[in-house]
Amino acid sequence: MNKVSAEPTPGVEALRERVRGLPERPGVYRMLSAEGTIIYVGKARNLRRRVSSYFTPSRKTPKTERLVQLIADVQITVTHTEAEALILENNLIKEHRPRYNVLLRDDKSYPYIYLSSHQQFPRLGYHRGARQGAGRFFGPYPNSNAVRETLGYLQKVFPIRQCRDTFFRNRSRPCLQYQIRRCTAPCVGYISEEDYRRDVRDVEFFLEGRSGEVIAELVRRMEEAAENLEFEQAARLRDRIANLRHIQQRQYVAQDRDDNMDIVACVAEGDTACVQVFFIRGGSSLGNQSYFPNTPSGSRESDILASFLAQHYLGRVAPPEVVINRPVREQRLLEQALRTASGGTVAIRHRVRGDRRRWVEMAEENARYALSARSASTASQQRRYSALAEVIDSDAPPERIECFDISHTAGEATVASCVVFNREGPVKSDYRRFNIRNVTAGDDYAAMHQALTRRYRRVKSGEAPLPDLLLIDGGKGQVAQARDVLDELGIDGVALMGIAKGPERRPGEETLLLDDGEREIELPADSPALHLLQQVRDEAHRFAVSGHRQRRGKARRESILEEIPGLGPKRRQSLLKHFGGIQGIRQAGIEDLARVPGIHRSLAQRIYDTFHG
């Protein structure tokens, strides 16, 4: 690829002149504003022809006209093929997030069920991230809850181990999972490798969508056990069959059990769009996911859908078939790019019948519902922000709210949280936690002062924008600390508010502290402004508590081992690595502990007595 860039020259005529010199080759073009910001990224089969079209007097959409008015410079990258240009375009959009491109917000990898089929006794587990290494991956699933729910059902039907390898290798007796019949205890030899492999094969068939074959095999084995008068075994197999049929009933199943496809439907209302994706694997639905891409005003559904397909699938393995609810431009080019990225055949279809048509209709219906729910939520959120503006005597609703809370247990492992909200809800990428050090245990005022100082020093250095409202979970003392920090750092223009719980600590009885705590107000329990403040406060509390528990747990894990004579840092590290954590050490026997390098029998006895004495 060859990158071409010229010095900015103002004026449409100058741009037209430069565009006439562009090559008639495939590539990617970038539109820049006067500030040098990339405002649009596009790809073209013929760069000169495509970029020239922006500066001709032909009729354009309102979105394109606004874009052209802001263009101060054009940069291009020449590629060998149009498919290469499509991949580069997608990468640049993800990197720069231009204002006039359709942007996909949620670009996380999907979770999978992982089966370590290469091991002697394979395990089932949750996996998110790159699918590398030995073993098999089943999915993708729309979210982690869908994976964990499926794993829970599978464990009831097929007692395949789900424990970590470090835990499995160091067992001397069965764990609780065996006692409740969720595992057959291969760790201690309670099941033969042949029988365990048979259960693994059944799991693989089920996850491949071949549950009918699994049920038929289980029925055969049940009847055989009954003929041999093995009634307990026959009863266990009967229960497995009943559980499998129950799982089947929870899913819509297509007629073709070999279907592996995604159903993608885009529905737009006004300037808001929803893309709904249904995941079909082995003819069964694994669930669905809603996406709300940022769309420039006036974007068409087909353009939104085309942008979504490129951003969503390039960079991850696409299924063999993607069914969409409307045609998109350059469909063949997109298929070619997806084949290159996935390393296999990928077909994009929109004219479908039968089960596929019903899936598309279901996806469209879900997209419309999600849009309606989001619209109602957005309207409610705007009412809350408008009501809050009246409370703080502001001409306009706050655009950014930051809230702080402190969490500790009798002064132990103190953690402060900072959560951020804007008009669309929580901005989790801006959340921060602060481990509080060098203050008197239990001194919430000093902890708040330290957290605020550390936060707003960074804000002053440009790490994050200043909030319009600083919300403190606490009373006059905490609010006074916040005012001191803002004054020390010379920060003006930030509204300050405290939210203190009532005497009974019941929701709806909070007191709001304004004007540095000099003015107190109590809003009605049904006040939209109060509901917003409660939401932000509760999120700060949740984030602080979870951070505190993590820090406290880590400190206690380390301290209990530090109390054991003869157990130095290297031996502690060896124990934690060998057993996978403090829980594994707690469950280990003396013989298990003595197998760890550097742990002799008398030390193993002391470790065991520390946890069980």
N, C-alpha and C positions, 0 to 999 in steps of 0.2 A: 504494500500500500504506500502511496505517496501523499504526504500532507502538503497542502498549499495554503498559504495565508498571506494576506496583504495588509499594509498599514491602513487603518480606517480613513475613509474619505467621506465627508459628510455630503448629504444630498442624494436624492433618488437618481438624478441624471448621472452622477459619478458612479453610483452602484450599477446602473444599467450598462455603462461603458465597460466596467470591469467584468460584468457577467458575460458580455460578448466574447471575452477571452477565455472563458472556462472550457475545459476539455469536454468532448462529447463521449464521455466514458462513465461507467457505473461508479457510484461513490456516495458519500454522506456529506451533507451541507449543514452548517451551523449558522443561525442568525444571531447576531450580537446587538445589544442595545448600546446607547452612547456611553454607558458606564462600563462597557466591556463584558457585561453579563450575557451568557447564552440564554436566549429566550425561546428558541425553537431548534429542534434537530429533526432532519428529514433524510430520506434516502432516495436515490433516483437511478433509473437505468441510463439516463442521459443527463448529466449534471447541467450542461448549458441550457438544454431545453426546459428542464424542470425549474431551475432557479430563475430563468428569464420570465417564466409565467407569473411570478410574483409582481413583476414590475411592468406588466402590460396593462393597457386600459380596460381589459376585459372585466366583466362583472365578477365580483368576488363575494364570498360570504362575509357577514359582519366580523366574524372572528379573524379571517384573513386580512381584512382591511385594517383592523386594529393592529395586527401584527406588523404589517408593512409600514405603518406610520412610525413604528418604534425601531425599525432596522437601521443600524448605523454601519454595520460591517457584515460581510459574509466570509466564512472560512469553509474550505472543503477538504475532504480526504478522498483520494481516488482509490478504488478497489479493483480487484481483478474481475469479480463477478457481482451480480446483483444480490445473490444470496449472502455473499460476504458483507455487502453493504448493509443488509438487513440485520445481521448479527452485530455489526459495529454500531448501527443506529440504536439498537436496544441497549447495548452497553453504555453508550453515551447518555441516553435518557436516564438510565439508572444512576449514573455518576453525577450528572449535573442537574437533574430534575427541572427542566426548563418550564417556564410559566405557561407556554402555549401548547405543550404536549399533554396528551392524556397520561396521567401518572397513576401507576398501581401502587397503593400505599403498603399493603401487607405482602411482603415478598419473602416471608419465612419459608424454610423448607418444611415439607410435610412429614409427619411421623409415620413410621412403619412398624410392623411386627417382625422381629428378627428371630430366626431359628438357626442355632449353631449346628447345622446338620453335619459338619465335618468332625464333630467330637464323638467320643465313644457313647456318652450319654448327653445328647443335645439339650439345650435349654431354650425356652421361649422368653422373649423380653421385648421391652420398648426400645425403639431406636429413632433418633432424629439426627439428620446430618448426611454426610456423604456415605453412599452405599459401597463401601470398599471392604476388601478382605473376604475370608471364607465365610460360608453360610448362605442362607436364603433370606430374602426380604419380601414381605407381603404387604401390599398397600398400593398407593398411599391412602392414609386415612385423613379425614378433614381436620381432625384436632386430636389432642392427646387424650381427651375423655373417651373418644370413640375407640382408641387403641386399648386403653385400660379396661373399658367395659368388655371388649371382645376377649382380652386376656383373662378376665374374671370368669366369663362363660366357658372359655376353653378349659380352664383349670378344673371346673366342676365336671366336665365331660371327659377330658383326657388328662390324667394326672402326670403331666410332663413338668419337670422341675422348672422353676422360674427364678431360682436363687443365683447369686453371683458365683463365679467360678472359685473365688477365694474362700467363700463360705462352704461351697460344695466339697472342695478338696480337703478340708480340715475337720470334717465331721467324724465323730466316733460313735454317735448314736443318732437316731432319727430326730428331726425337728418337729415343731408343732404342725407343719403342713401335712406330715404323714398321719398324725393323730386325727386330723379332721378330714382325711381322705382326699387331700388335694395334691398329694405326691406319693409315689410308690417307693421312695427312699432308695434310689440307686446309689446314693453316697455310701451306704453301708451294706450293699449287696442284697437288699430285700427283693429285688426283681432281676431276672436274667436280662442280658443284653438283647437277646432275641425278642423277648416279650416287650421290652422297652422300645425297641425299634419298630415293632408293630404299632404301638401307640403313636410314635413319631410319624409313621407313614399315614395313619388316620388323620393326624393334625394337618399334614401337608395336603392331603386330599381335600379336607374341609376348607382350608384357606385358599385352595385353588378353585373353589366353587363346586367341588364334586361331592357334596354332602350326601347326595342320594346313594352313591357307591359306598360311602362309609356306613350309612344306615343299613344297607343291604348286607354288608359284611358283618355288622354287629348282630343283626337278626339271625344270620346263619350260625354265628358263634353261640348266641343265646340258646337257640334250639338244640345245638350239639351238646351244650352244657346240661340242658334239661334232660336229654336222652341219657346222659351219663350220670344222672342223679346228682349233679353238682349244682344244687339249687341256689346256694349263696352266690356263686359266680353268675348264674343265670339271672338272678335278681339284680346284681350290679350292672350287668349288660343291659337289662331292661330299663334301668334308671338312666343309663347313658343315652339310650335311644330316645327316651321321653325328653331329656334335656336338649338333645340335638333337634328334635322336632319343634321344641319351643323356640330355639334360636332361629330356625327357618321361618317360623311364623312372624318374627319381628321384622323381616326384610321383604321388600317387594322383589320378586324374582322374575326375570325375563324368561322367555321361552328358550332362548339360546344360552345354555349354561356356559359357553365358552366366551361370552362377550367380555372384553376388557376395553373400556372406553370412558371418556369424560363427556358429559353433557354440559355445554356452555351456552347460557342464554343471557343476553343483554337487554335491559329495559331502561329507558330514560324518561324522566318527567321533568320538564323545565331544564334547569342546568344541573340536575342531579341524576346520576346513573347508578344502577346496580348490575353487577355481573354475578350470576349464580352458577356455581360449578357443582355438578353431581358426579360422584366417583363410582363407576360401575366396574366391579371386578368379579370374574367368574359368574356373570349374570346377576349378581346381587349388588344392591346399593350399600356402599360403605358409609354413606352420609353425604352431606353437602356443605358448602362454604359460601358466604356472601362477601363480595368485594364492592367497595365504593370508591372507584378511582377519581382522582381530581380531574375534572373535565373543563376545558375552556368553554366559555359561553358559546352556544350555537353548534356544538359538536353533534354529529349524527351518530345514531346507534351503531351503524356499520363501521364507522371510523373508530369508535370507542372499542368495539369488539375486536377489530384488527389489531389495535394497539395492545389490548389486553393479551391476546394470544401470543404476540411476539414477546412481551415482557414476562408473561407468566411461564411459558414453556421453554424459551431459550435459556439455557443454563441448568435445566433439569430434564430428566428423561420423561418424554411424553408417552402416553399409551398408544397402542396401534391405531386407534380411531378417536377422533375428536368430532363430536356432533354439535353443530352450532345452530342457532335459531334464525339466522339471516345470512345471506351471502356477504362476503367481504372481498374487497379488491385484492388482486394479486394473490389469490388463494394458492395457486400452484407454486409460486415463489415461496410462500410461507411453508407449504408442505416440504419443499426442498430443504429449506433452512432447518426445519424441525427434524428431518431425516438425518441431516448432517450432525445436528447437536445430539440426537438420541442414539445414533448408530443403528437404526432400524427403520422399517417402513412405518410411516405415519400418514394416515388419510384424514382429510378434513371434509366433512359432509354437512349439507344443510337441507337437501331434499330427501327426507326420510319418511318411512311409513311404519305402521305397526307399533311394536314396543318402543322403538326409538322416537317415534312421533309423540307417544304418550310421555316419555321421559322429558322431551323438549317442552311440552305443555306444562308439565309439573315444574320444571325449572323456571319457566316464565312466570307461573303463578307465584312461586316462592320469591322471585325477584320483585314482583309487584308488591307482595306483602311486606318484604323487607324495606322497600322504598317508602311504603306508607308508614310503617313503624318508625323508620328513621326520621321521616318528615315530622311525625307527631312528637318524637323525642327532641328534635331540633327546635320546634316551636316552643315546647315546654322549657327547654334550656334557655332560649332567648328571653322568655318571660321571667325566669329566675334572675338572669343577669340584669335585666331592666329594673326589676324590683330591688336588686342589690345596689344599683346606681343611686336609687332614691335614698336608701339607707345611709350611704356614705356621702350624700350630697354632691354627687358627681354629675357633670353634664352628659357624660357618656358611660355606658357600661364598661367595666374593666375588661381589658383584653387578656390580661395575664394575672393569675393569682398564685402566690406561693404560700404554703402553710407549713409550720414547724411544730413538731411534737417531740417529747422526751420519753424514753422508756427505760426502766431498770427494775431490778428486784432488790429492794433494800440497799440500793446504791451499787449493786454489782452489775458489771458489764453495761454501763450506761451508753445508750445509742440515741442520737438525734436524727430525725427524719425531715426531709424537705420534699414535698410533693408539689407539682406544678399543674395547674389547670388553665385551659384557654376556653374560648367560646364553644369549641367542639367537644370538650371533656378533658380527661386526664392526658397529660403529655409525659408518658412514662419514660421516654428517652432522656428527659431532663430531671428525673428523680435523683436525689442524692441522699446518702447516709453519712453520718459523722460518728466515728468512735470517739467518745469523750474521754480525755485523759487529764491527769494532774489537777483534778478538782476534788473537793471534799465529797465523800460518798453520800449520795442522796441530795446534794445541793442542786436542785433543779434550776435555780436562777443562774448559777455559774455555768451549768451545762448549756442552758439556752444562750447565754452570752458567748460562750466559745463557739457554738455551732453557727450562730448568726455572723460572728466575726469572720470565721473561715469561709462561709458562703459568700458574703458580700465583698470581701476582699477580691475574690475571684471574679465576681460580677463586675466590680470596678475595673478589673484588668481586661474586661471584654470577653470573658468566658461564656457569659449568658446575658440576656437582656434584663433590665430591671423590671420587677413586677409593678402593676398598677395598684395592687392591694397585697399587703403582707398580713397574713392571718396567723395569729399565735394561739395555740391550744393552751389556755391558761388564764390566770387572773391578772390583777394589777401588777404584781411583782414581775411576771414574765413579760408583760407589755412594757414595763419600765426598762427592762433589759434590752428589749428590741429598740426602743427609742434611743437609749444610750449608744448602741452600736451604730445606728443610722447617723447620729450626730457625730460620733467619733470619725466615721468614714466620709463625712460631708455629703451624705446622700439625701437629696430633696425630691419632692414630687411623688413619694410613695405613700399611699394611704395605709394607716396602721390600725389594726383591729384585733382585739382579743375576744375569744369565745370561751366563756366559763360555764361549767356545768352547774345546774341548780342544786339545791341542798339534798334532793333525793336522787340526783344524777339521772333523772328520767329525760328522754328526748322530748323536746318541745318546751323545756323549762330553762333553756340556756339564757345567760345574760351576755349581751354584746358590750364590749368596752371600746369606746371611741374617744377621739381627742386625747390620746395618751392615757386613757383610763379615767379621765375626768368626767366623761359622760357615759351613763349606763342606760341601755334600752333593752326591753324584752319584747320580741316580736311574737305575734300570735302563732300558735302551733301549726297552722295551715299556711303560713307565709311562704311564698315561693323563694324569697331571699334566704329565709332561715333554712329551707330544705337544701339549697345550694351550699350554704356554709356548713351544714351538717355533713353533707356528702364529702366536701373537701376535708373537713376535720377528721371524719372517720377514716378516710383513705390515709391521711398522715399518721393516724394512730395505728392502723394496720401495718403500714410500712415500717414504723418505728418498732412495734412489738416483734415483727418477724425478724428484723435485724438484731434486736436485743437477744432473742432466743438463740439465734445462730451464734452470736458472740459468746453468750453464756455457756451454751453447749460445748463449744470448742474449748473454752477455758476450763470447764469442769472435766472434760475428757483428758486434757493435758495434766491437770492437777492431780487426778486420782492415780495416774501412773507415776507422777513425780514423787508421790508419797511412799513408794515402795523402795526399801533399801536395796542397793545393788542394781537398780534398773536405771542406767544412764541414758542420755539422749539417743545414742546409736541403737541400743537394745529396744528402747521405746519405739523408735522408728521402724525397726525390724518387725516388732509385734504388730503395729498398726498396718504395715504393708502386707504382712503375711495373712492376717485375719480380715483385712478390709475395713477395720474400724473398731471402735471400743465395744460395739455390740458383739462382734465376732469374738473378741477376747473374753468378754463376759460369759459367752456360751461355751467356750472351749474347756475341755477337761485338762487334767494335769499332764497326761500323756501327750495331748495335742500341743500344749504349751512347750513341753520339753523338746519337741521336734524342731522348734524354731532355732536357727543358728545363734549361738551365744547365750541360750537360756538353759542352764543346767537344772537338774530335777529339784533341788532345794529352792532355787529361785522360782521355778514354775509353781511350787507349792505355796510360796509367799504370794505370788500373783493371784493364784486361785483363792487363797484365804482372804485376800483383800476384797474380792468381789463377792465371796460367798460366806465369809466368816461372820 
